[in-house]
Amino acid sequence: MSNIRTLNRKLDAMLIMVIAVLILGIALSYNYYKSRRTTFSENSEYAADLLAYSLPSEAARVLEENIRRQPLSEKGLKMRKALAEICMNELNDFDKALGQLLYIKRFAPDSAIASGTEEKINYCLTRLGRVYDAERRNMLNEGINPIVNTVASDTIVQLGNKQAIGLNELKLRLGQIGLSGKDITKENVTNILNQMTQEMLLARAANRENLKKDPEVISMLKKLENNVLMTVYLQKFVFKDVKTDDKEKRMQLLADEITKLSAKEELKINSDVLNKAFGFATDSAKIDSSKN
């Protein structure tokens, strides 16, 4: 009996030793792992270095490791946005980019990180050839129900279940170019309709690319806006009592208006700057409105 007890005590002691060794091994392994594992910040810096050396695939891999560590933290969400940008702009992996953007949209819709996410989602959908999905999201954002059928009896061109061009729109375009009654032929109607269809498709494609926020487009629209404003100003306040074909009178009125506005605005031209920049001397510089 005593032998059995002695054996049990020995077995218990051996078991305790084995457990202690296992615990020690785990502790040592964990410490080694921690000593070898890079931190979140170190990974972020490393990813930036990889991008600087044009290694987007490697940078994406490092960012994904960081995301797995902190999937919902603010830093993790920023990593997701950065990863989406790399996938879109460097790797052409729009599926992966879409997944990251949808995650941000789902779990942090009201955060600053989510700013611009909707446009990027549409961009990915368009690149993946999912035009209907992109347009559907646009309609939802504009408060339009994509399920409602708007095709009517006078619909000429439709996109899915939506009216795109109606009969009244076509008649209006024909009237704008001076076609009515007997002047309207099947040929010119077909040509105008084709033109309207092309304009519509191109405009929708541009909208899916979010070109309204493109700096070049904004600059062009600003110039166009200024030209329209100047034209309307001249028509309403300068040329209102002058015949269209009286070019000499219009030029004189324009010169007088520029002189008057220059005086009001206290306009001055620095001839010294002109001289230094172009290598010629001027005593004074005046606006020659007759050449405008």
Secondary structure, DSSP 8 states (H G I E B T S, - for coil): -HHHHHHHHHHHHHHHHHHHHHHHHHHHHHHHHHHHS--HHHHHHHHHHHHHTT-HHHHHHHHHHHHHHSSSSHHHHHHHHHHHHHIIIII--HHHHHHHHHHHHHH-TTSGGGTTHHHHHHHHHHHTT-HHHHHHHHHHHTT--TTS----TTEEEEETTEEEEEHHHHHHHHHHTT--GGG--HHHHHHHHHHHHHHHHHHHHHHHTTGGG-HHHHHHHHHHHHHHHHHHHIIIIISTTS-TT-HHHHHHHHHHHHHHHHHHHT----HHHHHHHHS---S-----GGG-
